[in-house]
């Protein structure tokens, strides 16, 4: 009797979707990946569509080229499409879309890990107020934006003073915040809603705490004010420009309310603005721009300020930028440690258990390159 050798169903084992994700995350085309591993672009296409499956020797080459562990490509990839809302990218187009795809993949992986950890650990429930749409037309007025910022402050029990730690505040109220490499210096942050939870991804490249806090408040504005904006709407430059201006005004009003500005902005001397920056953790340039927007200083005074900034070469790096510490997310790392303890994850080979490497988890959870922050907790549970 002849024995028939049977193989597993092609629907199991290698995950085509994981190959697509890993390739997009590295911003590589099929042809570029194929050249690196000595295959044809057509072969990569067949692997990504599921028409063919690579053997293990090819998977190892793919994993090396895309900097992922082999188990990553053997892990099923859940679909995020029906769960994810608009991603508030700052730019779109042929050059930007490749980067946006890579950021999309990172957001998806973060969502997967949040769901994984959330199966054991309860995250704080989202606690954001509802903000009414503009009373007339599609544009928010400055008064409406200030009112929205004040509403958030009151909803969270804040007064009109400085916010000690924006990232910690957001995390306390159920916003998933992380700080990771956003691949390009042109991207400061982006945000989206996934399964009714807000996500804010801040770039780790920005070394100014004050500007990064402003980015976080800017993304909060998008999450609260622009949920009616569809992804395709962002293809229009006028829409992007409008929501960016609105988010900027909201962020300024949230971080430095008008009532405080009217009380404390009484001089345009650089030493005074430096003091305001130290107190409010807002950049000198953002403070001066907000003062002009509120009518506290006129165009002439603002131009003089800009000239002083330029003559001191402070356009990119201001005084105190290196002294005020960057606000780092904490919730995700703490929850990971609890999750690792409850699941008794091994000190070695975590990727075989969950498919993601410790290095990727550390990057997505706001501690790029700091795998020791994860492995210490894992080892302690052994």
C-alpha positions as CSV (number, residue, x, y, z in Angstrom):
1,X,0.0,0.0,0.0
2,X,1.4,3.4,-1.0
3,X,1.7,6.0,1.6
4,X,0.6,9.5,0.6
5,X,2.6,12.3,2.1
6,X,0.3,15.2,3.1
7,X,1.2,18.7,4.0
8,X,-0.6,21.2,6.3
9,X,-3.3,23.5,4.8
10,X,-1.9,26.5,3.1
11,X,-4.0,28.7,5.3
12,X,-1.8,27.9,8.3
13,X,1.8,28.5,9.0
14,X,3.3,31.5,7.1
15,X,1.3,34.7,7.3
16,X,1.3,36.7,4.0
17,X,-0.1,39.8,5.9
18,X,2.9,39.8,8.2
19,X,5.2,40.0,5.3
20,X,3.3,43.0,3.9
21,X,3.4,44.7,7.3
22,X,7.1,44.1,7.9
23,X,8.0,45.3,4.4
24,X,5.8,48.5,4.7
25,X,7.3,49.2,8.1
26,X,10.8,49.3,6.6
27,X,9.5,51.3,3.6
28,X,10.7,48.8,1.1
29,X,9.2,48.0,-2.2
30,X,8.7,44.4,-3.3
31,X,11.6,44.8,-5.7
32,X,13.9,46.2,-3.1
33,X,13.2,43.4,-0.7
34,X,13.6,40.8,-3.5
35,X,17.1,42.2,-4.5
36,X,18.2,42.0,-0.8
37,X,17.4,38.3,-0.5
38,X,18.2,37.3,-4.1
39,X,14.6,36.6,-5.2
40,X,12.3,38.1,-7.8
41,X,9.8,40.8,-7.1
42,X,7.2,38.4,-8.5
43,X,8.1,35.8,-5.9
44,X,7.6,38.3,-3.1
45,X,4.2,39.2,-4.7
46,X,3.2,35.5,-4.6
47,X,4.2,35.3,-0.9
48,X,2.2,38.4,0.0
49,X,-0.9,37.3,-1.8
50,X,-0.7,33.8,-0.3
51,X,-0.5,32.1,-3.7
52,X,2.8,30.5,-2.6
53,X,4.5,29.9,0.7
54,X,8.2,30.4,1.2
55,X,10.2,27.6,2.7
56,X,12.0,28.1,6.0
57,X,15.3,29.0,4.4
58,X,13.6,31.9,2.6
59,X,11.6,33.0,5.7
60,X,14.9,33.3,7.6
61,X,16.3,35.5,4.8
62,X,13.2,37.6,4.9
63,X,13.3,37.9,8.6
64,X,16.9,39.1,8.6
65,X,16.2,41.7,5.8
66,X,13.1,43.1,7.6
67,X,14.6,42.8,11.1
68,X,11.9,40.6,12.6
69,X,12.1,37.3,14.4
70,X,11.0,34.2,12.4
71,X,8.0,33.6,14.7
72,X,6.6,37.0,13.6
73,X,5.9,35.6,10.2
74,X,4.2,32.6,11.6
75,X,1.7,34.6,13.7
76,X,-1.7,35.4,12.2
77,X,-2.4,39.1,11.7
78,X,-5.8,40.4,12.9
79,X,-7.5,42.9,10.7
80,X,-7.7,46.5,12.1
81,X,-9.6,48.1,9.3
82,X,-13.1,48.1,10.9
83,X,-11.7,49.2,14.2
84,X,-9.5,52.1,13.2
85,X,-10.6,55.7,12.6
86,X,-8.9,58.5,10.7
87,X,-5.2,58.8,11.1
88,X,-4.3,62.4,11.5
89,X,-1.1,62.6,9.4
90,X,0.4,66.0,8.8
91,X,0.9,65.4,5.1
92,X,-0.1,63.1,2.3
93,X,1.0,62.5,-1.3
94,X,3.4,60.3,-3.2
95,X,6.4,61.0,-1.0
96,X,4.5,61.0,2.3
97,X,2.3,58.0,1.7
98,X,5.2,55.5,2.0
99,X,6.0,57.0,5.4
100,X,2.3,57.0,6.4
101,X,2.0,53.3,5.5
102,X,4.9,52.6,7.8
103,X,3.3,54.6,10.6
104,X,0.0,52.8,10.1
105,X,1.8,49.5,10.6
106,X,3.4,50.6,13.8
107,X,0.0,51.8,15.1
108,X,-1.5,48.4,14.2
109,X,1.2,46.5,16.1
110,X,0.8,48.8,19.1
111,X,-3.0,48.1,19.0
112,X,-2.3,44.3,18.9
113,X,0.0,44.5,21.9
114,X,-2.4,46.7,23.8
115,X,-5.1,44.1,23.2
116,X,-2.7,41.3,24.2
117,X,-1.7,43.1,27.5
118,X,-5.3,44.2,28.0
119,X,-6.4,40.5,28.1
120,X,-4.7,40.4,31.5
121,X,-4.4,44.0,32.7
122,X,-7.2,46.6,32.7
123,X,-6.2,49.9,31.2
124,X,-7.8,53.1,32.5
125,X,-11.1,53.7,30.6
126,X,-11.1,56.6,28.1
127,X,-12.3,59.8,29.9
128,X,-12.6,62.5,27.3
129,X,-15.4,65.0,27.0
130,X,-17.6,65.4,24.0
131,X,-16.9,68.5,22.1
132,X,-19.7,70.1,20.0
133,X,-19.1,70.8,16.3
134,X,-18.6,74.3,15.1
135,X,-21.8,76.4,15.5
136,X,-21.6,77.8,12.0
137,X,-20.1,76.0,9.0
138,X,-17.1,73.7,9.3
139,X,-14.5,76.1,10.9
140,X,-14.1,76.5,14.6
141,X,-13.7,80.0,15.8
142,X,-10.9,81.0,18.2
143,X,-13.5,81.4,20.9
144,X,-14.9,77.9,20.3
145,X,-11.4,76.4,20.4
146,X,-10.6,78.1,23.7
147,X,-13.9,76.9,25.0
148,X,-13.1,73.4,24.0
149,X,-9.7,73.5,25.7
150,X,-11.3,74.9,28.9
151,X,-14.0,72.2,28.8
152,X,-11.2,69.5,28.7
153,X,-9.4,71.2,31.6
154,X,-12.6,71.3,33.7
155,X,-13.6,67.8,32.8
156,X,-10.2,66.6,34.1
157,X,-10.4,68.7,37.2
158,X,-7.7,71.2,36.2
159,X,-7.6,74.8,37.0
160,X,-5.9,77.5,34.9
161,X,-2.4,76.8,36.0
162,X,0.5,74.9,34.4
163,X,0.1,71.2,33.7
164,X,2.9,69.3,35.4
165,X,3.1,66.4,33.0
166,X,0.9,66.2,29.9
167,X,1.8,62.6,29.0
168,X,1.0,61.3,32.5
169,X,-2.2,63.3,32.5
170,X,-3.3,61.8,29.2
171,X,-2.4,58.3,30.3
172,X,-4.4,58.7,33.5
173,X,-7.5,59.5,31.4
174,X,-7.2,56.5,29.2
175,X,-5.3,57.8,26.2
176,X,-2.7,55.3,25.0
177,X,0.5,57.4,24.6
178,X,3.8,56.2,23.4
179,X,7.1,57.7,22.2
180,X,8.8,55.9,19.4
181,X,10.9,56.5,16.3
182,X,8.5,57.9,13.6
183,X,11.2,57.2,11.0
184,X,11.4,60.8,9.7
185,X,12.3,64.2,11.2
186,X,9.4,65.6,9.3
187,X,6.9,63.8,11.5
188,X,6.4,65.0,15.1
189,X,3.4,62.9,16.1
190,X,0.2,61.4,14.8
191,X,-3.0,60.1,16.4
192,X,-6.1,58.0,15.8
193,X,-9.0,56.2,17.5
194,X,-8.9,52.4,17.6
195,X,-11.8,50.5,19.1
196,X,-13.1,53.6,20.8
197,X,-9.8,54.3,22.5
198,X,-7.6,57.3,21.6
199,X,-3.9,56.7,20.6
200,X,-1.2,59.3,20.4
201,X,2.2,58.4,19.0
202,X,4.9,60.9,19.7
203,X,8.2,61.0,17.9
204,X,11.3,60.1,19.9
205,X,13.5,62.3,17.6
206,X,12.3,65.6,19.1
207,X,14.6,66.6,22.0
208,X,12.5,69.5,23.2
209,X,10.1,68.6,26.0
210,X,8.1,71.8,25.5
211,X,7.6,71.2,21.8
212,X,6.8,67.6,22.4
213,X,4.1,68.6,25.0
214,X,2.7,70.9,22.4
215,X,2.6,68.0,19.9
216,X,0.7,65.9,22.4
217,X,-1.9,68.6,23.0
218,X,-2.1,69.2,19.2
219,X,-3.0,65.5,18.7
220,X,-5.5,65.6,21.5
221,X,-7.2,68.4,19.5
222,X,-7.5,66.2,16.5
223,X,-9.0,63.3,18.5
224,X,-11.6,65.6,20.1
225,X,-12.4,68.1,17.3
226,X,-11.9,66.2,14.0
227,X,-13.6,62.8,14.4
228,X,-15.9,63.7,11.5
229,X,-12.9,64.0,9.1
230,X,-12.6,61.0,6.9
231,X,-9.3,59.6,5.7
232,X,-10.0,60.7,2.2
233,X,-10.8,64.2,3.3
234,X,-7.1,64.7,4.3
235,X,-6.2,64.4,0.6
236,X,-7.3,68.0,0.3
237,X,-4.7,70.5,1.3
238,X,-7.3,73.0,2.5
239,X,-8.7,70.5,4.9
240,X,-5.3,69.6,6.3
241,X,-4.4,73.3,6.7
242,X,-7.6,74.1,8.5
243,X,-7.5,71.3,11.0
244,X,-3.8,72.0,11.7
245,X,-4.5,75.6,12.5
246,X,-7.4,74.6,14.8
247,X,-5.3,72.0,16.6
248,X,-2.5,74.6,17.1
249,X,-4.9,77.1,18.7
250,X,-6.5,74.4,20.9
251,X,-3.1,73.2,22.1
252,X,-2.0,76.7,23.0
253,X,-5.2,77.4,24.8
254,X,-5.0,74.0,26.6
255,X,-1.4,74.5,27.8
256,X,-1.5,78.3,28.5
257,X,-5.1,79.5,29.0
258,X,-6.0,83.1,28.0
259,X,-6.8,84.1,31.6
260,X,-3.3,83.2,32.6
261,X,-1.7,84.8,29.6
262,X,-3.4,88.1,30.3
263,X,-2.1,88.0,33.8
264,X,1.4,86.8,33.2
265,X,2.5,88.0,29.7
266,X,3.4,91.6,30.6
267,X,6.8,91.8,28.9
268,X,8.4,90.8,25.6
269,X,11.9,90.6,27.1
270,X,13.6,87.3,26.3
271,X,14.4,86.8,30.0
272,X,10.7,87.1,30.8
273,X,9.7,84.6,28.0
274,X,12.3,82.2,29.2
275,X,10.8,82.4,32.7
276,X,7.3,81.7,31.3
277,X,8.7,78.8,29.4
278,X,10.2,77.3,32.6
279,X,6.9,77.8,34.4
280,X,4.4,76.6,31.7
281,X,6.6,74.1,29.8
282,X,5.7,75.8,26.5
283,X,8.3,77.0,24.0
284,X,9.2,80.7,23.9
285,X,8.2,80.9,20.2
286,X,4.8,79.2,20.9
287,X,4.1,81.6,23.8
288,X,4.9,84.7,21.7
289,X,2.8,83.4,18.8
290,X,-0.1,82.7,21.1
291,X,0.2,86.2,22.6
292,X,0.0,87.7,19.1
293,X,-3.0,85.5,18.3
294,X,-4.8,86.8,21.5
295,X,-3.9,90.4,20.7
296,X,-1.6,90.9,23.7
297,X,1.2,91.9,21.4
298,X,0.9,93.5,17.9
299,X,2.6,92.4,14.7
300,X,5.5,94.8,15.2
301,X,6.3,93.5,18.6
302,X,6.1,89.9,17.3
303,X,8.5,90.7,14.4
304,X,11.0,92.1,16.9
305,X,10.7,89.0,18.9
306,X,11.3,86.8,15.9
307,X,14.4,88.8,15.0
308,X,15.8,88.3,18.5
309,X,15.2,84.6,18.2
310,X,16.9,84.5,14.9
311,X,19.9,86.6,16.0
312,X,20.4,84.2,18.9
313,X,20.0,81.2,16.6
314,X,17.2,79.8,18.8
315,X,14.8,78.9,15.9
316,X,15.3,75.2,16.4
317,X,16.9,74.9,19.9
318,X,15.8,77.4,22.6
319,X,17.2,77.9,26.1
320,X,16.1,75.2,28.5
321,X,15.4,72.7,25.7
322,X,18.1,70.5,27.1
323,X,17.3,71.1,30.8
324,X,13.6,70.4,30.9
325,X,13.2,66.6,30.9
326,X,11.3,64.8,28.2
327,X,8.0,63.4,29.4
328,X,8.1,59.6,29.0
329,X,5.0,57.4,28.9
330,X,4.8,54.9,31.8
331,X,1.5,53.0,31.6
332,X,2.4,50.7,28.8
333,X,5.7,49.6,30.4
334,X,4.0,49.1,33.8
335,X,1.2,47.1,32.3
336,X,3.7,45.0,30.3
337,X,5.5,44.0,33.5
338,X,2.3,42.9,35.2
339,X,1.3,41.0,32.0
340,X,4.7,39.3,31.8
341,X,4.4,38.3,35.5
342,X,0.9,36.9,35.2
343,X,1.7,35.0,32.0
344,X,5.0,33.8,33.4
345,X,6.8,34.7,30.2
346,X,10.2,33.1,29.8
347,X,13.3,35.2,30.1
348,X,14.4,34.0,26.6
349,X,12.4,33.3,23.5
350,X,9.5,35.7,24.2
351,X,9.0,36.0,20.4
352,X,8.3,32.3,20.2
353,X,5.4,32.9,22.6
354,X,3.8,36.1,21.3
355,X,5.5,36.6,17.9
356,X,6.9,40.1,18.6
357,X,10.5,40.6,19.7
358,X,11.3,42.3,23.0
359,X,13.1,45.0,21.0
360,X,9.9,45.8,19.0
361,X,7.8,45.8,22.2
362,X,10.2,48.2,23.9
363,X,10.1,50.5,20.8
364,X,6.3,50.5,20.6
365,X,5.9,51.0,24.3
366,X,7.9,54.1,24.5
367,X,11.4,52.8,25.5
368,X,13.4,52.5,22.3
369,X,16.4,50.3,22.8
370,X,15.6,49.8,26.4
371,X,14.8,46.1,26.4
372,X,16.2,45.8,29.9
373,X,13.1,47.6,31.1
374,X,11.1,44.6,29.9
375,X,13.5,41.7,30.6
376,X,14.1,42.7,34.2
377,X,10.4,42.2,34.9
378,X,10.3,38.9,32.9
379,X,13.3,37.5,34.7
380,X,11.9,38.5,38.1
381,X,8.9,36.2,37.5
382,X,10.9,33.1,36.7
